[in-house]
């Protein structure tokens, strides 16, 4: 029994995690810290692959349309802030569960929405995205 435990501990210590998973998580988090929280849209050029695809429920969009949507959310909610509350990385995939909070324009109403985003990383950039959140709740409809 002691030998089996020792072997399991040894194997766990010498088998590396997927290469780059920590870097991939850090890259994915920059979408929220740099783009949504700081409104630093120029960072998209260093975060996303030029041929990035956001796979929507009804259609896919490229980087330009994705970033136009991000800008629209930030313009609609100037105090928008997004926090990552959970993360999972496996190989070239990163999944972040996040909470976005803002004040509805023209009101004092606080809006809080939870979402989940999965990204595929290729060559150090975000290449694909799948997201889910309740946009109607954010918009109050």
HELIX and SHEET records of a PDB file:
HELIX    1   1 UNK A    2  UNK A   14  1                                  13    
HELIX    2   2 UNK A   21  UNK A   30  1                                  10    
HELIX    3   3 UNK A   31  UNK A   36  3                                   6    
HELIX    4   4 UNK A   41  UNK A   43  5                                   3    
HELIX    5   5 UNK A   44  UNK A   47  1                                   4    
HELIX    6   6 UNK A   63  UNK A   76  1                                  14    
HELIX    7   7 UNK A  135  UNK A  139  1                                   5    
SHEET    1   A 6 UNK A  60  UNK A  62  0                                        
SHEET    2   A 6 UNK A  48  UNK A  55 -1                                        
SHEET    3   A 6 UNK A 125  UNK A 133  1                                        
SHEET    4   A 6 UNK A 110  UNK A 122 -1                                        
SHEET    5   A 6 UNK A  93  UNK A 103 -1                                        
SHEET    6   A 6 UNK A  81  UNK A  90 -1                                        
END                                                                             
